[in-house]
Amino acid sequence: MILSTQATAALARIARVSGVRAEPQTLMPAEVVLELSGEIVRSRLCTFTDASGKEHCLRPDLTTPIAQMVASEELPVARYHGSGPVYRLPPRGSNDPVEHLQIGFEWFGNGGSPAEDAEALSVALEAAQAGGATGATVRFGDVAIYHAVLAALPFSPQWRDRLRRAFSRRKGPRELLVAASRGQAGVTSDIARLGSLSLVDAAQGVQAELQRLGVEPVARTIEDIAARLREKAADVAPDAAASAALIAYLELSAPVSASADVLRGFAREQGLGVATALDAYSERLALIAKLKPPFWADATFSAEAGRRFEYYDGFVFELSREGATDRPIVSGGRYDGLITRLSAGTREASAIGAALRADRLGGGGWT
């Protein structure tokens, strides 16, 4: 594989501050990607099943396999860069190729500071400029603020988890809340009655109901069934005011210069204690302003800005040309929880990275 002149220039900018080159595997267990982001991404994966029934996929990005190598201690916690083909099935109606060249970096274990966020953004945007990108604008967000807003609003634990996972889907949280407001997430009166009882009394109620029906529990104990019904009873539709507040947050959008004031105004209006997340946000903006990265002056904050992969949990950004926001040149963000998830809790490391589509730079990707 021979990189084009533009792709070579972009990679050179990244490599200067991104440690050693990583060479991740092309083939990986499909379950790794699906567990991280859910079945929503299956339609974009290139998968096959081997003779033993195990499902594999071609890597959809460079982030996941490199992070997997760090999580398994095949690679030490450090900074990495790389380039190579990745594979995603295009959306219906798209002419995008299944295979494209990705250039990028993954930085692990530097503490996850606003300063690192600012540096990563600057490196990614400077690499895009070096690769010939022109006429593009930045759209960015902060998943950590979304999580802070969720925590500050009176949602049940079940709904917080559901809304957290839904953020990676376009309009996902809105659709969940609209469905709940229409009664699609309600519980039956029988479930509500059992759920209001203690676990012992609920188990007795389940036992009596099964005896009345003349059936025996299969695969689960009476106590398991009672506990699940109590959990489901607690899963009531969210408070209307909380839902409205979250939807109002998701509608926030502002030029970078006004975004901190807009966010603080929203927090004051809603009475939300999210000062820690907003302080980190303001510090990051100040540090980015000092670095003066290309394309940033016209950047726009969007509360809905996020990544298709569910593991992103902090600052996120994309660089796209006007009229092609669904075809970003650069995508990046923070994913501090990924190493913990991939290692089943045996290893931790902060992480941030970015990926550039070589075929969307100034002139192709590789030959």
VENGI-V470367 format. One record per residue. N is the residue number from 1. PHI is phi in radians with two decimals (none if undefined). Layout:
N:PHI + N:PHI
This chain:
1:none + 2:-1.96 + 3:-1.25 + 4:-1.18 + 5:-1.03 + 6:-1.16 + 7:-1.13 + 8:-1.09 + 9:-1.14 + 10:-1.13 + 11:-1.15 + 12:-1.09 + 13:-1.11 + 14:-1.17 + 15:-1.10 + 16:-1.04 + 17:-2.20 + 18:-2.12 + 19:1.05 + 20:-1.68 + 21:-1.39 + 22:-1.79 + 23:-2.16 + 24:-1.30 + 25:-1.17 + 26:-1.44 + 27:-1.79 + 28:-2.57 + 29:-1.09 + 30:-1.10 + 31:-1.08 + 32:-1.09 + 33:-1.19 + 34:-1.17 + 35:-1.20 + 36:-1.35 + 37:-2.22 + 38:1.45 + 39:-1.14 + 40:-1.01 + 41:-1.61 + 42:-1.00 + 43:-1.13 + 44:-1.85 + 45:-1.56 + 46:-1.64 + 47:-2.05 + 48:-2.70 + 49:-1.99 + 50:-1.44 + 51:-1.10 + 52:-1.50 + 53:1.63 + 54:-1.42 + 55:-1.63 + 56:-2.10 + 57:-2.54 + 58:-1.30 + 59:-1.00 + 60:-1.47 + 61:-2.77 + 62:-1.60 + 63:-1.06 + 64:-1.07 + 65:-1.18 + 66:-1.18 + 67:-1.08 + 68:-1.12 + 69:-1.16 + 70:-1.21 + 71:-1.10 + 72:-1.54 + 73:1.20 + 74:-1.20 + 75:-2.15 + 76:-1.30 + 77:-1.20 + 78:-2.96 + 79:-1.67 + 80:-2.40 + 81:-2.37 + 82:-3.08 + 83:-2.67 + 84:2.84 + 85:-1.25 + 86:-2.23 + 87:-2.35 + 88:-2.47 + 89:-1.21 + 90:-1.23 + 91:-1.04 + 92:-1.01 + 93:1.54 + 94:-1.61 + 95:-1.74 + 96:-1.05 + 97:-1.27 + 98:-1.20 + 99:-1.89 + 100:-2.53 + 101:-1.51 + 102:-1.97 + 103:-2.09 + 104:-3.03 + 105:-2.49 + 106:-2.37 + 107:-1.95 + 108:-2.03 + 109:1.37 + 110:-1.75 + 111:1.73 + 112:1.21 + 113:-1.51 + 114:-0.98 + 115:-1.12 + 116:-1.20 + 117:-0.99 + 118:-1.11 + 119:-1.14 + 120:-1.09 + 121:-1.03 + 122:-1.09 + 123:-1.08 + 124:-1.10 + 125:-1.24 + 126:-1.16 + 127:-1.14 + 128:-1.10 + 129:-1.12 + 130:-1.09 + 131:-1.44 + 132:1.78 + 133:-1.18 + 134:-2.45 + 135:1.02 + 136:-2.10 + 137:-2.27 + 138:-1.78 + 139:-2.08 + 140:-2.45 + 141:-2.73 + 142:-2.57 + 143:-1.10 + 144:-1.11 + 145:-1.20 + 146:-1.00 + 147:-1.10 + 148:-1.16 + 149:-1.11 + 150:-1.00 + 151:-1.16 + 152:-1.45 + 153:-1.61 + 154:-1.39 + 155:-1.60 + 156:-1.22 + 157:-0.97 + 158:-1.10 + 159:-1.28 + 160:-1.05 + 161:-1.11 + 162:-1.11 + 163:-1.23 + 164:-1.13 + 165:-1.23 + 166:-1.27 + 167:-1.08 + 168:-1.29 + 169:-1.77 + 170:-1.06 + 171:1.10 + 172:-1.02 + 173:-1.06 + 174:-1.06 + 175:-1.10 + 176:-1.09 + 177:-1.21 + 178:-1.13 + 179:-1.06 + 180:-1.13 + 181:-1.17 + 182:-1.63 + 183:1.51 + 184:-1.32 + 185:-1.92 + 186:-1.28 + 187:-2.13 + 188:-1.30 + 189:-1.12 + 190:-1.12 + 191:-1.13 + 192:-1.06 + 193:-1.13 + 194:-1.16 + 195:-1.19 + 196:-1.44 + 197:-1.56 + 198:-1.16 + 199:-1.06 + 200:-1.14 + 201:-1.18 + 202:-1.13 + 203:-1.08 + 204:-1.13 + 205:-1.14 + 206:-1.09 + 207:-1.05 + 208:-1.12 + 209:-1.16 + 210:-1.15 + 211:-1.14 + 212:-1.08 + 213:-1.44 + 214:1.28 + 215:-2.19 + 216:-1.98 + 217:-1.13 + 218:-2.05 + 219:1.29 + 220:-2.29 + 221:-1.43 + 222:-1.02 + 223:-1.13 + 224:-1.09 + 225:-1.12 + 226:-1.09 + 227:-1.10 + 228:-1.16 + 229:-1.18 + 230:-1.11 + 231:-1.14 + 232:-1.18 + 233:-1.09 + 234:-1.32 + 235:-1.51 + 236:-1.44 + 237:-1.02 + 238:-1.07 + 239:-1.00 + 240:-1.05 + 241:-1.18 + 242:-1.13 + 243:-1.08 + 244:-1.11 + 245:-1.15 + 246:-1.17 + 247:-1.11 + 248:-1.09 + 249:-1.11 + 250:-1.11 + 251:-1.51 + 252:-1.21 + 253:-2.67 + 254:-2.81 + 255:-1.02 + 256:-0.95 + 257:-1.16 + 258:-1.87 + 259:-1.14 + 260:-1.11 + 261:-1.14 + 262:-1.09 + 263:-1.16 + 264:-1.19 + 265:-1.11 + 266:-1.08 + 267:-1.07 + 268:-1.13 + 269:-1.07 + 270:-1.59 + 271:1.18 + 272:-1.74 + 273:-1.55 + 274:-2.11 + 275:-1.07 + 276:-1.07 + 277:-1.13 + 278:-1.28 + 279:-1.12 + 280:-1.10 + 281:-1.09 + 282:-1.13 + 283:-1.08 + 284:-1.06 + 285:-1.07 + 286:-1.13 + 287:-1.21 + 288:-1.11 + 289:-1.02 + 290:-1.18 + 291:-1.39 + 292:0.89 + 293:-1.22 + 294:-1.12 + 295:1.29 + 296:-1.36 + 297:-0.98 + 298:-1.82 + 299:-1.14 + 300:-2.19 + 301:-1.43 + 302:-2.33 + 303:-1.11 + 304:-1.55 + 305:-1.06 + 306:-2.84 + 307:-2.09 + 308:-1.13 + 309:-1.47 + 310:-1.21 + 311:-1.35 + 312:-1.26 + 313:-2.36 + 314:-2.61 + 315:-1.02 + 316:-2.35 + 317:-2.69 + 318:-2.47 + 319:-2.05 + 320:-2.43 + 321:-1.43 + 322:-0.99 + 323:1.42 + 324:-2.40 + 325:-1.16 + 326:-1.52 + 327:-2.26 + 328:-1.15 + 329:-1.39 + 330:-2.21 + 331:-2.35 + 332:-2.75 + 333:2.91 + 334:-1.68 + 335:-2.49 + 336:-1.15 + 337:-1.58 + 338:-1.18 + 339:-1.11 + 340:-1.08 + 341:-1.16 + 342:-1.23 + 343:-1.71 + 344:0.96 + 345:1.49 + 346:-1.52 + 347:-2.52 + 348:-2.28 + 349:-2.91 + 350:-1.12 + 351:-2.76 + 352:-2.58 + 353:-2.76 + 354:-2.65 + 355:-2.25 + 356:-1.98 + 357:-1.47 + 358:-1.09 + 359:-1.31 + 360:-1.92 + 361:-1.38 + 362:-1.27 + 363:-2.98 + 364:1.37 + 365:-2.05 + 366:-2.62 + 367:-2.23
